[in-house]
């Protein structure tokens, strides 16, 4: 078998280079091969992007999506029917994303609800953890 499912970046780069060469050659006989390479490359892209998305916490994911779509917080809030303050609070880790908002986000960005429903720490929780760590360090040093 000449081609296999892409499993590494090296293989991905190899297939992309080959695809480019075939496209430049512009030979009608290569159409099926080009189409197959495009499917394999697209499949790897989708898996790779999905893995990257899974690594982001929901707030960072939302920031990235808004930036990539060139959407302001105000325009985004208006588009999905929520307040600008709520968007700001979420992006500044002051509020969690509610279940209802998870649904709106997933519909708006055409993504799985799972991407927006993972847990993340709020600023107040981080301060509580910092205070706890400090008090534990003080207790240990005494």
C-alpha positions, 0 to 999 in steps of 0.5 A: 500500500502506497499511502497510510493514515498519517500518524506523525508530523514527519509523515504529515510533512512528507504527504503535504510536500508530495501533494504540493508537487502533484498539484504543481505538476498538474497531471490529470492522471494524478487526480485520485492520488491528490484527492487521497492525499487531501483526505489523509492530510485533512484527517490528520489536521482535524485530529491534531487541531482537536487535540490542541483544542482539548489541551486549552482550558475553556477560557483560553479556547474562548480567547483564541476563538474570539481573536481568530474571528476578530470578534470584540467582547461586545460584538460577541456578547450581542451575537449570543445574547449575553451581557458584555460584563459576563464575557469580561468576567469569564475571560478574566477568570472571575466567573465559570461558564454555565451549562446554558452558556456552554450550549450557546458557545458550542453552537456559535463556534460549531464545536463540542460542548465538551470543549467549553465544559472542562473545569478551570480555576477562577481567580478567587480560587487561585488566591485561596490556594495561594493563601493556603500554601502560604499558611502551610509554609509559615506553619512548617517554618515555625 
